[in-house]
Amino acid sequence: VPDDPLTVVYTSGTTGEPKGVVLTHAQVLANARALDEVVELPAHVEHICYLPFAHIAERMLGIYLPCHRASHVHLCADPTAVAGVVREVRPRQFFGVPRIWEKLAAAVRAGLAALPAEQQKAVEAAAEVAREHVGFRERGERPPEELEAAYDRCRREVLLPLLAMGGLDRVTWAASASAPMALDVVRFWAGLGVVIMDAWGLTETTGVATANSPKTGFRLGSVGRPVSSVQVRTAEDGELRVRGESVFAGYLQEDGSVSSALDDEGWLSTGDIGRVDDDGYVWITDRKKEMIITSTGKNVSPALVENTLKEHPLIGQALVHGDRRSYLVALLVLDAEAAPVWAAAHGIEDTDPAALVVHPEIRQEVERAVTAANAQLNRTEQVKRFHLLGEEWGPETGELTPSLKMRRRVIHDKYAADLDQLYGD
């Protein structure tokens, strides 16, 4: 029966205890149909499955969508090995959570930095053409014939050979979701001809609720427009609300009953702060529970500040802290791929993370990166002090979920002494 429960998927628990989300056959089918409508792919495409099936995105892309439209699913048990699997499979579709796209970008940047200056200039020139081409598509305009010809030539002679080194030369649908994507990462990939179609959804919406689409339109930096059968609106406080065929039945209770979380009109409060623009595109600010409220009562989106800090290639991960404090501080993690390359290029022999994190030149460059980030932010959002770390955060050390989202409370607890010290004299 369509309204019978099909599965229970638990939320990630990044902002509280995981909840059992009861999803029906009808809701899963509605979401699979909606997702199929926004992608533009031939039959039997390749999907690389590297997230746990406890994650709703992987459940949809790795199980339910391939049942709806035939696909080849390649299993990758170790998310840290996904780059090698991409090179082997050369998929035509690739879904990456922001952390994966960031790490792949860091690897490409490191490779580019090792090229002769002449080749680097050729890649940058091709990237400028690609970004201009994407700009026309983003506005819904047909690129001029001269630009189209220049882009085809750059793609054939420069970009595709570069992408082939990483196995991404056949990708026609690149997507991301799960957390806000740093705009500089999106623009970097656009410069290589890979336009990441960012999407947004929750376990409670059976996955995708809004999506950018090469078929129906996209805006870089947004999470697209509502998919079919889903409506989105904003509450007075900016919280996004959704309703539609794929919105869940309710949360599983200890006694086996299902408790609805919808209001009388069927709307679900998502916990995400954002806005809907005049063209219907949804823009995410941050999770409502993760917003920082300073001691002066100012609201700050940590994701916005963190993504701005990560625009510098040396900074791979960042966590901003400052709730009920007079200013913001940050924990910054050196990028495991970019930092050794940068160090070697600047004559630093010992590229071990423990050595780099205390090296004066590295620290000075990170200082410059923070200053540059602050120049893009308003006064309340600026980071006054930071603590630099050398070891990456990951699921195995507890700072990230299996789907590579930050566990903020875990990080706050683990580095409580370091954070407190940043507020000392």
PATILUM-222260 format. One record per residue (C-alpha): x, y, z. Coordinates in nm, 2 decimals. Layout:
<nodes>
{node {X; Y; Z}}
...
</nodes>
This chain:
<nodes>
{node {0.00; 0.00; 0.00}}
{node {0.16; 0.34; -0.10}}
{node {0.10; 0.49; 0.25}}
{node {0.25; 0.20; 0.43}}
{node {0.60; 0.27; 0.59}}
{node {0.89; 0.16; 0.37}}
{node {1.18; 0.25; 0.60}}
{node {1.29; 0.44; 0.91}}
{node {1.59; 0.67; 0.85}}
{node {1.76; 0.84; 1.15}}
{node {1.87; 1.20; 1.13}}
{node {2.24; 1.27; 1.16}}
{node {2.22; 1.42; 1.51}}
{node {2.45; 1.71; 1.44}}
{node {2.23; 1.95; 1.65}}
{node {2.06; 1.70; 1.89}}
{node {1.97; 1.34; 1.94}}
{node {1.90; 1.14; 1.62}}
{node {1.53; 1.10; 1.54}}
{node {1.37; 0.81; 1.35}}
{node {1.20; 0.95; 1.04}}
{node {0.93; 0.72; 0.90}}
{node {0.91; 0.73; 0.52}}
{node {0.64; 0.56; 0.32}}
{node {0.65; 0.40; -0.03}}
{node {0.46; 0.69; -0.18}}
{node {0.70; 0.95; -0.04}}
{node {1.01; 0.77; -0.16}}
{node {0.86; 0.72; -0.51}}
{node {0.75; 1.09; -0.52}}
{node {1.10; 1.20; -0.44}}
{node {1.26; 0.95; -0.69}}
{node {1.04; 1.09; -0.96}}
{node {1.11; 1.45; -0.86}}
{node {1.49; 1.39; -0.86}}
{node {1.48; 1.21; -1.19}}
{node {1.31; 1.52; -1.34}}
{node {1.58; 1.76; -1.25}}
{node {1.88; 1.55; -1.37}}
{node {1.97; 1.52; -1.74}}
{node {2.12; 1.18; -1.78}}
{node {2.11; 0.88; -2.01}}
{node {2.01; 0.53; -1.88}}
{node {2.25; 0.31; -1.70}}
{node {2.47; 0.59; -1.56}}
{node {2.73; 0.52; -1.29}}
{node {2.68; 0.62; -0.93}}
{node {2.96; 0.59; -0.68}}
{node {2.82; 0.50; -0.34}}
{node {3.05; 0.61; -0.06}}
{node {2.82; 0.76; 0.21}}
{node {2.65; 0.52; 0.45}}
{node {2.30; 0.41; 0.36}}
{node {2.19; 0.56; 0.69}}
{node {2.22; 0.89; 0.50}}
{node {1.90; 0.98; 0.31}}
{node {2.10; 1.12; 0.01}}
{node {2.28; 0.79; -0.04}}
{node {1.96; 0.59; 0.02}}
{node {1.79; 0.78; -0.26}}
{node {2.09; 0.79; -0.50}}
{node {2.23; 0.45; -0.43}}
{node {1.91; 0.24; -0.39}}
{node {1.58; 0.40; -0.47}}
{node {1.67; 0.61; -0.77}}
{node {1.86; 0.32; -0.94}}
{node {1.54; 0.11; -0.89}}
{node {1.33; 0.39; -1.05}}
{node {1.57; 0.44; -1.34}}
{node {1.84; 0.17; -1.41}}
{node {2.18; 0.28; -1.29}}
{node {2.51; 0.10; -1.21}}
{node {2.61; 0.15; -0.84}}
{node {2.97; 0.12; -0.75}}
{node {3.04; 0.07; -0.38}}
{node {3.32; 0.25; -0.21}}
{node {3.35; 0.14; 0.16}}
{node {3.60; 0.41; 0.25}}
{node {3.51; 0.77; 0.18}}
{node {3.88; 0.87; 0.19}}
{node {3.93; 0.64; -0.11}}
{node {3.66; 0.80; -0.33}}
{node {3.91; 0.99; -0.55}}
{node {4.07; 0.67; -0.66}}
{node {3.73; 0.51; -0.74}}
{node {3.63; 0.82; -0.94}}
{node {3.95; 0.78; -1.15}}
{node {3.87; 0.41; -1.21}}
{node {3.49; 0.44; -1.28}}
{node {3.49; 0.78; -1.47}}
{node {3.12; 0.84; -1.37}}
{node {2.88; 1.05; -1.57}}
{node {2.71; 1.15; -1.25}}
{node {2.88; 1.24; -0.93}}
{node {2.73; 1.35; -0.60}}
{node {2.97; 1.48; -0.34}}
{node {2.90; 1.64; 0.00}}
{node {3.08; 1.97; 0.03}}
{node {3.38; 1.82; 0.21}}
{node {3.44; 1.58; -0.08}}
{node {3.43; 1.86; -0.34}}
{node {3.66; 2.06; -0.12}}
{node {3.92; 1.78; -0.10}}
{node {3.90; 1.71; -0.47}}
{node {3.95; 2.08; -0.54}}
{node {4.25; 2.09; -0.31}}
{node {4.40; 1.79; -0.49}}
{node {4.35; 1.96; -0.83}}
{node {4.50; 2.29; -0.70}}
{node {4.80; 2.10; -0.57}}
{node {4.85; 1.94; -0.91}}
{node {4.81; 2.27; -1.09}}
{node {5.07; 2.43; -0.86}}
{node {5.32; 2.17; -0.97}}
{node {5.28; 2.26; -1.34}}
{node {5.51; 2.49; -1.53}}
{node {5.40; 2.85; -1.52}}
{node {5.31; 2.85; -1.89}}
{node {5.07; 2.55; -1.84}}
{node {4.92; 2.72; -1.53}}
{node {4.84; 3.03; -1.74}}
{node {4.68; 2.82; -2.01}}
{node {4.45; 2.65; -1.75}}
{node {4.36; 2.99; -1.59}}
{node {4.28; 3.13; -1.94}}
{node {4.06; 2.83; -2.01}}
{node {3.89; 2.87; -1.67}}
{node {3.80; 3.23; -1.74}}
{node {3.63; 3.12; -2.07}}
{node {3.45; 2.84; -1.88}}
{node {3.32; 3.08; -1.61}}
{node {3.20; 3.33; -1.87}}
{node {3.02; 3.04; -2.05}}
{node {2.86; 2.93; -1.72}}
{node {2.75; 3.29; -1.65}}
{node {2.54; 3.30; -1.96}}
{node {2.38; 2.96; -1.88}}
{node {2.32; 3.08; -1.52}}
{node {2.12; 3.38; -1.66}}
{node {1.92; 3.15; -1.89}}
{node {2.09; 3.30; -2.19}}
{node {2.25; 3.13; -2.50}}
{node {2.62; 3.20; -2.51}}
{node {2.74; 3.40; -2.82}}
{node {2.87; 3.18; -3.10}}
{node {3.23; 3.30; -3.05}}
{node {3.22; 3.22; -2.68}}
{node {3.06; 2.88; -2.75}}
{node {3.34; 2.80; -3.00}}
{node {3.61; 2.93; -2.76}}
{node {3.46; 2.72; -2.47}}
{node {3.45; 2.40; -2.69}}
{node {3.81; 2.45; -2.78}}
{node {3.93; 2.52; -2.42}}
{node {3.73; 2.22; -2.29}}
{node {3.87; 1.99; -2.56}}
{node {4.23; 2.10; -2.54}}
{node {4.28; 2.20; -2.18}}
{node {3.99; 2.12; -1.94}}
{node {3.90; 1.76; -2.04}}
{node {4.26; 1.64; -2.03}}
{node {4.29; 1.80; -1.68}}
{node {3.96; 1.65; -1.56}}
{node {4.06; 1.31; -1.70}}
{node {4.35; 1.29; -1.46}}
{node {4.09; 1.28; -1.18}}
{node {3.83; 1.07; -1.36}}
{node {3.58; 1.35; -1.40}}
{node {3.60; 1.41; -1.77}}
{node {3.27; 1.23; -1.84}}
{node {3.07; 1.40; -1.57}}
{node {2.75; 1.56; -1.70}}
{node {2.56; 1.59; -1.37}}
{node {2.77; 1.70; -1.07}}
{node {2.57; 1.77; -0.75}}
{node {2.61; 1.85; -0.38}}
{node {2.39; 1.88; -0.07}}
{node {2.40; 1.82; 0.30}}
{node {2.57; 2.15; 0.40}}
{node {2.63; 2.50; 0.26}}
{node {2.90; 2.49; -0.01}}
{node {3.17; 2.75; -0.02}}
{node {3.11; 2.97; -0.32}}
{node {3.48; 2.98; -0.42}}
{node {3.47; 2.60; -0.45}}
{node {3.17; 2.62; -0.67}}
{node {3.34; 2.88; -0.89}}
{node {3.66; 2.68; -0.90}}
{node {3.48; 2.38; -1.05}}
{node {3.28; 2.60; -1.28}}
{node {3.61; 2.72; -1.42}}
{node {3.70; 2.36; -1.50}}
{node {3.36; 2.31; -1.68}}
{node {3.20; 2.12; -1.39}}
{node {2.89; 2.30; -1.28}}
{node {2.79; 2.17; -0.93}}
{node {2.41; 2.16; -0.90}}
{node {2.36; 2.23; -0.53}}
{node {2.05; 2.09; -0.37}}
{node {1.88; 2.10; -0.03}}
{node {1.67; 1.87; 0.16}}
{node {1.62; 1.68; 0.49}}
{node {1.57; 1.33; 0.60}}
{node {1.22; 1.45; 0.67}}
{node {1.17; 1.55; 0.31}}
{node {1.28; 1.21; 0.18}}
{node {1.59; 1.38; 0.05}}
{node {1.58; 1.66; -0.21}}
{node {1.33; 1.94; -0.16}}
{node {1.50; 2.20; -0.38}}
{node {1.76; 2.16; -0.66}}
{node {1.95; 2.34; -0.92}}
{node {1.91; 2.18; -1.26}}
{node {2.08; 2.19; -1.60}}
{node {1.73; 2.14; -1.74}}
{node {1.52; 2.39; -1.55}}
{node {1.78; 2.65; -1.44}}
{node {2.05; 2.71; -1.18}}
{node {2.20; 2.99; -0.97}}
{node {2.55; 2.93; -0.83}}
{node {2.54; 2.97; -0.45}}
{node {2.17; 2.88; -0.42}}
{node {2.02; 2.54; -0.36}}
{node {1.78; 2.57; -0.65}}
{node {1.41; 2.58; -0.68}}
{node {1.15; 2.34; -0.52}}
{node {1.12; 2.01; -0.70}}
{node {0.78; 1.89; -0.83}}
{node {0.52; 1.83; -0.56}}
{node {0.71; 2.04; -0.30}}
{node {0.64; 2.39; -0.17}}
{node {0.88; 2.61; 0.02}}
{node {0.81; 2.93; 0.21}}
{node {0.97; 3.13; 0.49}}
{node {0.84; 3.20; 0.84}}
{node {0.86; 3.55; 1.00}}
{node {1.20; 3.46; 1.16}}
{node {1.34; 3.34; 0.83}}
{node {1.30; 2.97; 0.90}}
{node {1.22; 2.77; 0.58}}
{node {0.91; 2.56; 0.58}}
{node {0.81; 2.29; 0.34}}
{node {0.52; 2.07; 0.25}}
{node {0.45; 1.82; -0.03}}
{node {0.41; 1.46; -0.13}}
{node {0.76; 1.36; -0.02}}
{node {0.74; 1.52; 0.33}}
{node {0.76; 1.25; 0.59}}
{node {0.48; 1.08; 0.79}}
{node {0.63; 1.16; 1.13}}
{node {0.89; 1.06; 1.39}}
{node {0.90; 0.71; 1.54}}
{node {0.82; 0.70; 1.91}}
{node {0.95; 0.45; 2.17}}
{node {0.61; 0.27; 2.18}}
{node {0.62; 0.22; 1.80}}
{node {0.37; 0.49; 1.72}}
{node {0.44; 0.77; 1.47}}
{node {0.41; 1.13; 1.58}}
{node {0.35; 1.40; 1.31}}
{node {0.57; 1.71; 1.31}}
{node {0.35; 1.90; 1.06}}
{node {0.12; 2.19; 1.14}}
{node {-0.25; 2.19; 1.06}}
{node {-0.18; 2.29; 0.70}}
{node {0.08; 2.03; 0.64}}
{node {0.39; 2.25; 0.67}}
{node {0.71; 2.13; 0.83}}
{node {0.95; 2.37; 1.00}}
{node {1.29; 2.26; 0.87}}
{node {1.53; 2.43; 1.12}}
{node {1.71; 2.60; 0.84}}
{node {1.73; 2.97; 0.80}}
{node {1.71; 3.11; 0.44}}
{node {1.52; 3.31; 0.18}}
{node {1.34; 3.26; -0.15}}
{node {1.43; 3.51; -0.42}}
{node {1.19; 3.66; -0.68}}
{node {1.28; 3.38; -0.93}}
{node {1.19; 3.11; -0.68}}
{node {1.55; 3.01; -0.59}}
{node {1.62; 2.91; -0.23}}
{node {1.93; 3.05; -0.05}}
{node {2.04; 2.88; 0.27}}
{node {2.20; 3.08; 0.55}}
{node {2.25; 2.82; 0.82}}
{node {2.09; 2.58; 1.06}}
{node {1.87; 2.77; 1.31}}
{node {2.02; 2.58; 1.61}}
{node {2.38; 2.66; 1.49}}
{node {2.33; 3.04; 1.46}}
{node {2.57; 3.22; 1.69}}
{node {2.42; 3.50; 1.91}}
{node {2.70; 3.72; 2.04}}
{node {2.69; 3.89; 2.38}}
{node {2.57; 4.21; 2.20}}
{node {2.27; 4.02; 2.06}}
{node {2.39; 4.00; 1.70}}
{node {2.31; 3.69; 1.49}}
{node {2.60; 3.53; 1.30}}
{node {2.59; 3.24; 1.06}}
{node {2.90; 3.03; 1.14}}
{node {2.88; 2.85; 0.80}}
{node {2.91; 3.18; 0.62}}
{node {3.22; 3.28; 0.81}}
{node {3.37; 2.93; 0.79}}
{node {3.33; 2.91; 0.41}}
{node {3.49; 3.26; 0.38}}
{node {3.79; 3.14; 0.58}}
{node {3.82; 2.83; 0.37}}
{node {3.86; 3.03; 0.05}}
{node {4.24; 3.02; 0.12}}
{node {4.38; 2.69; 0.01}}
{node {4.58; 2.64; 0.33}}
{node {4.27; 2.62; 0.54}}
{node {4.09; 2.29; 0.49}}
{node {3.85; 2.30; 0.78}}
{node {3.72; 2.57; 1.01}}
{node {3.49; 2.60; 1.31}}
{node {3.38; 2.94; 1.43}}
{node {3.29; 2.99; 1.79}}
{node {3.14; 3.29; 1.98}}
{node {2.80; 3.22; 2.12}}
{node {2.73; 3.47; 2.41}}
{node {3.08; 3.61; 2.36}}
{node {3.19; 3.96; 2.26}}
{node {3.38; 3.84; 1.95}}
{node {3.44; 3.54; 1.73}}
{node {3.73; 3.30; 1.74}}
{node {3.80; 3.00; 1.51}}
{node {3.96; 2.66; 1.50}}
{node {4.14; 2.62; 1.17}}
{node {4.27; 2.30; 1.03}}
{node {4.55; 2.30; 0.77}}
{node {4.45; 2.14; 0.44}}
{node {4.63; 1.80; 0.42}}
{node {4.68; 1.82; 0.04}}
{node {4.75; 2.19; -0.01}}
{node {4.97; 2.27; 0.30}}
{node {5.26; 2.04; 0.21}}
{node {5.26; 2.17; -0.15}}
{node {5.26; 2.53; -0.03}}
{node {5.53; 2.46; 0.22}}
{node {5.76; 2.29; -0.04}}
{node {5.70; 2.58; -0.29}}
{node {5.82; 2.82; -0.01}}
{node {6.13; 2.62; 0.07}}
{node {6.00; 2.46; 0.39}}
{node {6.16; 2.11; 0.41}}
{node {5.97; 1.95; 0.70}}
{node {5.61; 1.91; 0.56}}
{node {5.48; 1.70; 0.85}}
{node {5.15; 1.85; 0.98}}
{node {5.29; 1.89; 1.34}}
{node {5.58; 2.09; 1.20}}
{node {5.38; 2.30; 0.96}}
{node {5.13; 2.41; 1.22}}
{node {5.40; 2.59; 1.42}}
{node {5.61; 2.71; 1.13}}
{node {5.63; 3.09; 1.13}}
{node {5.58; 3.13; 0.75}}
{node {5.27; 2.90; 0.76}}
{node {5.13; 3.09; 1.05}}
{node {5.19; 3.43; 0.88}}
{node {5.01; 3.31; 0.57}}
{node {4.72; 3.19; 0.77}}
{node {4.71; 3.53; 0.95}}
{node {4.69; 3.69; 0.60}}
{node {4.41; 3.45; 0.51}}
{node {4.21; 3.54; 0.81}}
{node {4.27; 3.91; 0.75}}
{node {4.15; 3.87; 0.38}}
{node {3.84; 3.68; 0.50}}
{node {3.76; 3.95; 0.76}}
{node {3.77; 4.21; 0.48}}
{node {3.48; 4.03; 0.32}}
{node {3.27; 4.02; 0.64}}
{node {3.10; 4.27; 0.85}}
{node {3.24; 4.37; 1.19}}
{node {3.03; 4.12; 1.39}}
{node {3.13; 3.83; 1.16}}
{node {3.50; 3.90; 1.18}}
{node {3.73; 3.65; 1.35}}
{node {3.96; 3.81; 1.61}}
{node {4.17; 3.51; 1.71}}
{node {4.23; 3.16; 1.59}}
{node {4.39; 2.83; 1.69}}
{node {4.57; 2.64; 1.42}}
{node {4.55; 2.25; 1.40}}
{node {4.75; 2.01; 1.19}}
{node {4.54; 1.69; 1.20}}
{node {4.22; 1.67; 0.99}}
{node {3.89; 1.61; 1.15}}
{node {3.71; 1.30; 1.04}}
{node {3.44; 1.04; 1.13}}
{node {3.70; 0.81; 1.28}}
{node {3.81; 1.08; 1.53}}
{node {3.45; 1.19; 1.60}}
{node {3.45; 1.54; 1.48}}
{node {3.25; 1.46; 1.16}}
{node {2.95; 1.24; 1.10}}
{node {2.97; 0.95; 0.86}}
{node {2.83; 1.18; 0.60}}
{node {3.12; 1.43; 0.67}}
{node {2.92; 1.70; 0.85}}
{node {3.07; 1.87; 1.15}}
{node {2.97; 1.76; 1.49}}
{node {2.99; 2.11; 1.65}}
{node {2.92; 2.00; 2.01}}
{node {3.19; 1.73; 1.99}}
{node {3.44; 1.98; 1.86}}
{node {3.35; 2.24; 2.11}}
{node {3.39; 1.99; 2.39}}
{node {3.72; 1.84; 2.26}}
{node {3.88; 2.18; 2.21}}
{node {3.72; 2.36; 2.50}}
{node {4.05; 2.46; 2.66}}
{node {4.19; 2.60; 2.33}}
{node {3.87; 2.80; 2.27}}
{node {3.87; 2.94; 2.62}}
{node {4.24; 3.04; 2.58}}
{node {4.15; 3.24; 2.27}}
{node {3.93; 3.46; 2.50}}
{node {4.21; 3.51; 2.75}}
{node {4.44; 3.81; 2.77}}
</nodes>
